[in-house]
Amino acid sequence: MLDSLRNNLRDAIKKIVKSSGIDEALIKELSKDVQRALLQSDVNVRLVLEITKQLEERSLNETPPPGLSRKDHIVKILYDELAKLLGKETDFDFKPGKQNKIIMLGIQGSGKTTVTAKLAKFLMKQGYKVAVVGADTYRPGALVQLRTMCDKSNVEVYGEENNKNSPDIVKNGLKYFESDPLDVIIIDTAGRHKEEKDLLAEMDQINKVANPDLALLVIDGTIGQQCFNQAEAFHKTVPVGGIIVTKLDSSAKGGGAIAASAATGAQIMYIGTGERIDDLEKFSPTRFVGRLLGMGDIQAVLDLAQRLENEGDEVRLKRISSGKMNMEDFFYQLEEVTKVGSLRGFLDNMPGLSGMVKDDQLDQMEDRVSKWRYIIQSMTKNEKADPDLLNSSRIKRIARGSGWPEHEVKELLKNYKNSKNMMKASKGRQMQGALRRMGLG
């Protein structure tokens, strides 16, 4: 999915991660790399300039929050600006006790009829009662295709084979389902082009008859920048409330389709990821941008940094950041990592570290963290508070209690001291040094 954009953005990030220091020249170089990556993916020029301008200004002027290095902060800014382009994660707010009406819009060939059937099944799986009105009177076989696909999900479709008046079909379909206890009625319309005035006028008529709660614009993810103007034209005729991007499983240009949300002010709500009827998923800007940048959902790491800063145990945090931490503090750090998820997931979320640690190394690290937790739990309260108390006899007792050999206990102590010294040297700020602070580097 969007292979070229993904690879180009990751290459740009690697320059930051591998640099020995951050200066204005490097930030401007990153900005140009990001510009090239987005333009090659057919993102609108104006949007590209807005994103990279904000990237430069914020990278030069913002101070990294506690818990993030400057490198990580710059990557996070890039992440923020790309996610901002796509809007917030959103969903249709279905009103209970009424038939919520969704009208489907799109140009010819966008996959609108297929998406209508996919959306019907998606909503059915969420527990909603759904029906469909087929009002595409222009494309031969459209109603047959819609019924065939919806039959697989036991979704009833209303349509009129010999009626070419789409507004009438919509009116009759809504009356047909009037007494049914439905949650959602989806109205499939004919595909049209921004230059086809008659079809746009008909769409306006359908909109007035249906009075929909939501208009969804279906955009083909392969058509590039053309979709910006298409989306704008549709939005002037019928206010678009959400966007579905199809064919994002292809390697074709997709940046323009993604940027269509900027033309309408609407959010991308769903994306089609394949040909099967189940290949529709709710769109998450944060996860999508995370995939592009190759670092999973960076929010998990930011949440970790926020917890370390704001959890309320100021005494503990002062000890950690000053390099005066005890074994309980070290254990606390390990616990914080497990809150984010497995160590593998934690590293995937770390800017610059995703994909750089081999699987066998990760397995060794996870095993070591697991051992340390058992060993620390086998210590007394006094030993955790002051690990300098640990002499040979205490080490033997802890080894027996934890079920691990003495050399594992000694290895923990060695790494604890290394982590303590590293924390003191970095004053607790370098997320990029997280592995070393936990003795894993």
ABEGO torsion letter per residue (X at the ends): XGAAAAAAAAAAAAAAAABABBBAAAAAAAAAAAAAAAAAAGBBAAAAAAAAAAAAAAAAABBBBBGBBAAAAAAAAAAAAAAAAAEBBBBBBBBBGBBBBBBBBEBBGAGAAAAAAAAAAAAAAAGBBBBBBBABAABBGAAAAAAAAAAAAGBBBBBBAABABAAAAAAAAAAAAAABBBABBBBBBBBBBAABAAAAAAAAAAAAAAGBABBBBBBBAAAEAAAAAAAAAAAAABBBABBBBBGAABABBAAAAAAAAAAAGBBBABBBABABAABBBBBBAAAAAAAAAGAEBAAAAAAAAAAAAAAGBAAAAAAAAAGABBAAAAAAAAAAAAAAEBAAAAAAABBGABGABBAAAAAAAAAAAAAAAAAAAABBAAAAABAAABBAAAAAAAAAAAGBBAAAAAAAAAAAAAAAAAAAAAGGABAAAAAAAAGAX
